[in-house]
């Protein structure tokens, strides 16, 4: 048997069998029963056909897969949770390395540290850490992979209180392109730790993440309140939100999303199709203090739906999961907004109210507190000077609607560009169609330092199926 890869070289049966013999995990070839299942990722728009798939069971399996890809000049896609919107967890004609089995979570409640396998998802981390009333900042969708979210930054419900996911990364085990396994910490490969904090998967395969934990829960106060978004009410709600976050305490992390109610048995039929503005937030502290701090978001106007209240932290982390099912079509783009004046709000509203899919949303993430307090030397993440992160989520089901939904998202981002410095959050970067220029803009002043780090740890750019940084020189 032979397999063609993207370089038109041939992978012989002997070479493939030799790789399989090294693995404690599983090697999957085209034609195998689970090939079609394992080549797919969360975003239904992504349809790629790798030459080989390795389901790693150990760090040694990761070393073997990296070495095989390197020695055979195969593009290498590393998959943690597989929820990257751009589809970086798979690749045509290359090798897909699936880390799903590396999902162990070990918690030291005294040191308040969690050691998390590179294939874990946030649901697994939350379950393990909440046994001790602890948490580290994750995302707002519990199925998201720890690896992709952390390496790209990590916006979530705890960000203003405790920082982004990447800000809480204090150590890691990394397999380099050479096959060497290194321990990364503040005292060992400290510059690489800086790069892992927001620099993407550019430097190696992270097989273990070490996170700082914080006291959270077991119950937290959250707001999930929907207000009328029809006519000029959407702009009025955004203006109110802009003023609210200016004085909100750092324990409050909120976002505002504009959309319309899709048909859903859980939603009153009279609301189906009606525009809304929803405020979603969490208070990282005592429940009663949280109730008071979040109450203005509920009292702004008579709500259409108010699901706010005290709930287990784990339940809050999973509250949005049904919104993002596997196989739906997703195209998300973002922009860091330096300001949110009335002109910016008017532009945002005009586009949000014209969304072609009822499943889509236009989101403002407030950037404040601990996110802004960290400096450039704390990590590679860029965008801490932003007032808000604008995230345009185009979500739909019918392939015939691809062009309309993608165009809508791109046009909204283009219209909001005058209110930004051009930087964006790379976990929400569309299909990175802007190429290297877009990557440079996203990393801003951090790019040169990252390019030098890339040249040190991955000079041949083996790890390029990602938000890719070109090695310096």
PEHUBEL-V244168 format. One record per helix or strand of 2 or more residues. SS is the DSSP state (h for helix, s for strand). FROM is the first residue (numbers start at 0). LEN is the number of residues. If there is no record, write none. Layout:
# PEHUBEL-V244168
ss->(SS,SS)
from->(FROM,FROM)
len->(LEN,LEN)
This chain:
# PEHUBEL-V244168
ss->(s,s,h,s,h,s,h,s,s,s,s,h,s,h,h,h,s,s,h,s,s,s,h,s,h,s,h,s,s,h,h,s,h,s,h,h,s,h,h,h)
from->(1,9,12,25,34,51,58,75,94,104,112,121,133,145,158,165,168,180,189,204,213,218,232,251,268,274,286,304,308,312,320,328,341,360,369,375,387,398,425,434)
len->(3,3,10,4,5,4,13,4,4,4,5,11,2,7,4,3,7,5,7,8,2,10,15,9,3,9,13,2,4,6,3,9,11,6,4,3,9,21,3,23)
